[in-house]
Amino acid sequence: MLATIPSATSDGIDVMAVPGSVRNGAAIGTNQLLAEGCAPVRDVDDVTTALGLTEATTAARSAPNVMAEPDNPVLCAIDDGPTSIDEIVARSGLTAAEVAAEIARLELDGLVCADGARVRRT
């Protein structure tokens, strides 16, 4: 069951929220909604289940899913927005060469996008 947030109660709107990194100030609102009882949106299946739909579209199912590698130290080190290579190295505990190799692999898998010195999840 979806949580009804006080600001949406008057309209009877069910609310879901996408979790964000605790290091990203832009995620404060969505993380607060989750703390207040909103259902989390981790992937398209969460939304389709909440809507009572049984299957997601083929296109949505073929989209890259960061949750596919939840223990990957490089993915865990990337914020919700662009993250510098230096931050990823510091957070992951890997060497710069290891991070560069992993970012290249993750790019090939369609999980991240690099634009020079910054990386973001796709």
Backbone as CSV, one residue per row, in Angstrom:
resi,resn,N_x,N_y,N_z,CA_x,CA_y,CA_z,C_x,C_y,C_z
1,MET,0.839,-1.176,0.000,0.000,0.000,0.000,0.887,1.244,0.000
2,LEU,0.487,2.244,-0.757,1.253,3.473,-0.841,0.940,4.376,0.339
3,ALA,1.931,5.129,0.767,1.713,6.072,1.865,1.046,7.328,1.323
4,THR,0.224,7.937,2.120,-0.376,9.211,1.742,0.305,10.288,2.565
5,ILE,0.995,11.180,1.903,1.764,12.228,2.561,0.828,13.390,2.908
6,PRO,0.994,14.021,4.084,0.087,15.078,4.524,-0.216,16.137,3.470
7,SER,0.764,16.585,2.691,0.515,17.619,1.693,-0.353,17.116,0.551
8,ALA,-0.398,15.807,0.369,-1.202,15.242,-0.708,-2.514,14.652,-0.200
9,THR,-2.695,14.619,1.125,-3.888,13.972,1.688,-5.172,14.638,1.252
10,SER,-5.177,15.923,1.192,-6.417,16.613,0.839,-6.910,16.208,-0.546
11,ASP,-6.005,15.844,-1.407,-6.375,15.408,-2.754,-6.449,13.886,-2.855
12,GLY,-6.097,13.165,-1.780,-6.131,11.711,-1.799,-5.121,11.109,-2.754
13,ILE,-3.983,11.736,-2.891,-2.961,11.283,-3.828,-1.995,10.331,-3.132
14,ASP,-1.780,9.154,-3.713,-0.772,8.232,-3.214,0.586,8.685,-3.727
15,VAL,1.596,8.572,-2.876,2.921,9.079,-3.220,3.954,7.974,-3.097
16,MET,4.870,7.930,-4.077,6.035,7.050,-4.028,7.250,7.951,-4.193
17,ALA,8.423,7.478,-3.766,9.626,8.303,-3.866,10.818,7.460,-4.283
18,VAL,11.699,8.081,-5.060,12.932,7.438,-5.490,14.002,7.751,-4.455
19,PRO,14.609,6.709,-3.843,15.661,6.966,-2.849,16.850,7.672,-3.483
20,GLY,17.478,8.538,-2.711,18.663,9.234,-3.195,19.816,9.063,-2.235
21,SER,20.991,9.392,-2.705,22.188,9.298,-1.876,22.095,10.265,-0.700
22,VAL,22.500,9.812,0.480,22.514,10.699,1.648,23.560,11.793,1.494
23,ARG,24.475,11.629,0.544,25.494,12.643,0.277,25.007,13.702,-0.693
24,ASN,23.809,13.518,-1.266,23.290,14.451,-2.251,22.195,15.301,-1.612
25,GLY,22.453,16.579,-1.453,21.484,17.478,-0.846,20.161,17.526,-1.591
26,ALA,20.172,17.251,-2.888,18.942,17.269,-3.679,18.018,16.111,-3.325
27,ALA,18.514,15.112,-2.595,17.706,13.938,-2.258,17.057,14.055,-0.871
28,ILE,17.241,15.148,-0.198,16.690,15.310,1.156,15.181,15.115,1.150
29,GLY,14.494,15.722,0.206,13.036,15.640,0.158,12.526,14.237,-0.079
30,THR,13.098,13.543,-1.066,12.615,12.192,-1.350,12.963,11.241,-0.217
31,ASN,14.118,11.407,0.377,14.482,10.547,1.499,13.582,10.808,2.706
32,GLN,13.165,12.053,2.906,12.232,12.372,3.986,10.881,11.716,3.728
33,LEU,10.423,11.742,2.480,9.157,11.076,2.142,9.235,9.589,2.460
34,LEU,10.370,8.972,2.162,10.543,7.556,2.468,10.519,7.323,3.978
35,ALA,11.155,8.208,4.718,11.165,8.080,6.182,9.753,8.221,6.757
36,GLU,8.908,8.969,6.067,7.535,9.178,6.519,6.589,8.067,6.051
37,GLY,7.127,7.094,5.319,6.311,5.950,4.958,5.946,5.785,3.501
38,CYS,6.462,6.620,2.626,6.201,6.438,1.192,6.768,5.109,0.723
39,ALA,6.138,4.559,-0.278,6.682,3.350,-0.908,7.876,3.763,-1.758
40,PRO,8.967,3.001,-1.714,10.131,3.356,-2.532,9.950,2.923,-3.985
41,VAL,10.542,3.678,-4.882,10.593,3.311,-6.293,12.032,2.941,-6.589
42,ARG,12.296,1.643,-6.733,13.637,1.164,-7.058,13.776,0.889,-8.539
43,ASP,12.680,0.519,-9.168,12.696,0.222,-10.595,11.276,0.279,-11.125
44,VAL,11.111,0.030,-12.400,9.799,0.117,-13.032,8.814,-0.887,-12.437
45,ASP,9.306,-2.008,-11.958,8.413,-3.009,-11.368,7.707,-2.479,-10.118
46,ASP,8.382,-1.636,-9.328,7.739,-1.056,-8.152,6.531,-0.214,-8.547
47,VAL,6.671,0.550,-9.617,5.582,1.410,-10.070,4.448,0.578,-10.661
48,THR,4.790,-0.374,-11.523,3.731,-1.182,-12.142,2.986,-2.011,-11.100
49,THR,3.689,-2.487,-10.088,3.027,-3.236,-9.010,2.085,-2.322,-8.232
50,ALA,2.540,-1.113,-7.910,1.709,-0.161,-7.175,0.460,0.223,-7.970
51,LEU,0.587,0.234,-9.277,-0.548,0.587,-10.133,-1.438,-0.611,-10.431
52,GLY,-1.025,-1.780,-9.953,-1.819,-2.976,-10.186,-1.614,-3.589,-11.554
53,LEU,-0.553,-3.219,-12.217,-0.232,-3.782,-13.528,0.677,-4.986,-13.323
54,THR,0.540,-5.988,-14.147,1.309,-7.211,-13.929,2.640,-7.233,-14.655
55,GLU,2.773,-6.541,-15.780,4.025,-6.583,-16.525,4.449,-5.188,-16.965
56,ALA,5.734,-4.935,-16.941,6.270,-3.680,-17.458,6.480,-3.822,-18.957
57,THR,6.663,-2.711,-19.621,6.888,-2.762,-21.066,8.240,-3.372,-21.374
58,THR,8.380,-3.899,-22.562,9.650,-4.505,-22.980,10.767,-3.473,-22.953
59,ALA,10.481,-2.262,-23.363,11.513,-1.218,-23.376,12.012,-0.916,-21.971
60,ALA,11.105,-0.836,-21.026,11.509,-0.547,-19.650,12.320,-1.692,-19.071
61,ARG,11.963,-2.916,-19.390,12.700,-4.064,-18.867,14.105,-4.154,-19.449
62,SER,14.318,-3.628,-20.658,15.638,-3.722,-21.267,16.539,-2.559,-20.871
63,ALA,15.993,-1.580,-20.142,16.794,-0.432,-19.717,17.824,-0.864,-18.684
64,PRO,19.003,-0.216,-18.673,20.015,-0.567,-17.686,19.492,-0.341,-16.277
65,ASN,19.931,-1.172,-15.355,19.447,-1.102,-13.984,20.644,-1.089,-13.037
66,VAL,20.863,0.043,-12.381,21.983,0.166,-11.450,21.849,-0.842,-10.318
67,MET,20.628,-1.224,-9.984,20.419,-2.180,-8.898,20.977,-3.553,-9.260
68,ALA,21.326,-3.766,-10.535,21.857,-5.051,-10.957,23.207,-5.341,-10.304
69,GLU,23.914,-4.323,-9.858,25.223,-4.498,-9.221,25.261,-3.704,-7.912
70,PRO,24.433,-4.061,-6.938,24.334,-3.250,-5.723,25.592,-3.221,-4.870
71,ASP,26.485,-4.197,-5.010,27.690,-4.239,-4.193,28.919,-3.712,-4.922
72,ASN,28.747,-3.186,-6.116,29.868,-2.680,-6.890,30.405,-1.414,-6.214
73,PRO,31.684,-1.416,-5.779,32.214,-0.266,-5.037,32.241,1.025,-5.846
74,VAL,32.404,0.918,-7.159,32.411,2.127,-7.987,31.001,2.695,-8.084
75,LEU,30.008,1.852,-8.344,28.624,2.334,-8.411,28.184,2.927,-7.076
76,CYS,28.581,2.291,-5.986,28.213,2.795,-4.653,28.853,4.149,-4.368
77,ALA,29.978,4.443,-4.996,30.692,5.693,-4.758,30.163,6.850,-5.606
78,ILE,29.281,6.554,-6.571,28.755,7.590,-7.455,27.477,8.165,-6.851
79,ASP,27.437,9.500,-6.719,26.248,10.185,-6.211,25.128,10.101,-7.233
80,ASP,23.984,10.704,-6.899,22.867,10.744,-7.832,23.159,11.652,-9.018
81,GLY,24.061,12.572,-8.852,24.455,13.456,-9.939,25.871,13.142,-10.362
82,PRO,26.456,13.975,-11.222,27.839,13.739,-11.646,28.787,13.709,-10.449
83,THR,29.702,12.755,-10.464,30.660,12.571,-9.378,32.064,12.550,-9.979
84,SER,32.996,13.251,-9.355,34.356,13.301,-9.894,35.061,11.969,-9.694
85,ILE,35.998,11.696,-10.573,36.806,10.475,-10.487,37.533,10.453,-9.143
86,ASP,38.050,11.611,-8.718,38.767,11.685,-7.439,37.867,11.263,-6.273
87,GLU,36.591,11.695,-6.300,35.657,11.303,-5.242,35.397,9.795,-5.279
88,ILE,35.277,9.255,-6.466,35.028,7.811,-6.606,36.215,7.019,-6.072
89,VAL,37.421,7.462,-6.395,38.630,6.790,-5.896,38.659,6.843,-4.372
90,ALA,38.409,8.015,-3.804,38.452,8.173,-2.345,37.379,7.323,-1.655
91,ARG,36.192,7.297,-2.202,35.083,6.570,-1.579,35.177,5.056,-1.758
92,SER,35.695,4.626,-2.901,35.702,3.186,-3.204,36.863,2.441,-2.581
93,GLY,37.961,3.159,-2.307,39.147,2.490,-1.788,39.962,1.802,-2.868
94,LEU,39.581,2.008,-4.123,40.306,1.412,-5.243,41.333,2.405,-5.768
95,THR,42.283,1.906,-6.536,43.254,2.796,-7.167,42.589,3.503,-8.338
96,ALA,43.229,4.579,-8.794,42.698,5.317,-9.939,42.615,4.419,-11.171
97,ALA,43.607,3.554,-11.354,43.597,2.640,-12.507,42.443,1.644,-12.406
98,GLU,42.196,1.124,-11.203,41.084,0.185,-11.011,39.738,0.864,-11.257
99,VAL,39.613,2.101,-10.774,38.373,2.846,-10.976,38.167,3.114,-12.465
100,ALA,39.216,3.532,-13.162,39.109,3.813,-14.599,38.685,2.563,-15.376
101,ALA,39.269,1.423,-15.032,38.911,0.175,-15.712,37.459,-0.200,-15.431
102,GLU,37.019,-0.032,-14.190,35.641,-0.379,-13.833,34.648,0.575,-14.483
103,ILE,34.992,1.851,-14.553,34.111,2.819,-15.214,33.967,2.466,-16.692
104,ALA,35.056,2.071,-17.326,34.995,1.662,-18.739,34.051,0.467,-18.909
105,ARG,34.142,-0.502,-18.007,33.270,-1.677,-18.090,31.814,-1.285,-17.861
106,LEU,31.586,-0.433,-16.866,30.225,-0.001,-16.560,29.629,0.825,-17.704
107,GLU,30.485,1.591,-18.397,30.013,2.334,-19.574,29.576,1.379,-20.672
108,LEU,30.370,0.345,-20.907,30.015,-0.654,-21.917,28.708,-1.364,-21.572
109,ASP,28.460,-1.555,-20.281,27.218,-2.189,-19.834,26.046,-1.210,-19.810
110,GLY,26.324,0.077,-20.074,25.263,1.076,-20.099,24.806,1.542,-18.732
111,LEU,25.615,1.307,-17.700,25.219,1.679,-16.342,25.705,3.060,-15.925
112,VAL,26.774,3.552,-16.552,27.284,4.886,-16.244,27.661,5.605,-17.529
113,CYS,27.821,6.898,-17.398,28.239,7.742,-18.512,29.332,8.659,-17.969
114,ALA,30.479,8.682,-18.631,31.596,9.519,-18.187,31.773,10.682,-19.153
115,ASP,32.060,11.867,-18.604,32.307,13.041,-19.454,33.629,13.685,-19.051
116,GLY,34.670,12.917,-19.110,35.984,13.419,-18.719,36.282,13.075,-17.273
117,ALA,36.239,14.093,-16.398,36.600,13.886,-15.003,35.403,13.571,-14.117
118,ARG,34.215,13.466,-14.703,33.016,13.177,-13.915,32.276,11.974,-14.480
119,VAL,31.568,11.285,-13.589,30.802,10.096,-13.981,29.406,10.226,-13.389
120,ARG,28.406,9.806,-14.128,27.052,9.776,-13.577,26.391,8.463,-13.971
121,ARG,25.425,8.049,-13.156,24.647,6.858,-13.469,23.699,7.160,-14.613
122,THR,23.422,6.155,-15.427,22.483,6.369,-16.530,21.102,5.928,-16.140
